[in-house]
Amino acid sequence: MEILGATLRVCVDDLDTAIPFYERLAGGRALRFERGGVQVAAVGSFLLMSGPEAELEVLRKVAATIAVEDVTEAHRLLTELGARVIAGPVPTPAGRNLLAMHPDGSIFEYVDQSD
């Protein structure tokens, strides 16, 4: 499995206020979408999230989003290495994802760009 990149997850109080800062910092435009009541903006290597505290509490436990070529392959390798897949793979607006807890207890989201 090749890791193609990582996205830093940032929970913010006000997405509209945060976006201009991150657009200038990353030198790009935000791609906005909503998922499960959480407003999300992808800006460069940052994934900004704002929404109900109950939802954000769960999202804060995910250390980072890891881009991979194929989530199915990531699932196989993670399981083989002793990680526990706690959600997914499931389709998302940008591809497929899964959440996995590594043997050390850290939680990561793995995503691909597949249809």
Secondary structure, 3 states (H helix, E strand, C coil): CCEEEEEEEEECCCHHHHHHHHHHHHCCCCEEEEECCEEEEEECCEEEEECCHHHHHHHCCEEEEEEECCHHHHHHHHHHCCCEEEEEEEEECCEEEEEEECCCCCEEEEEECCC
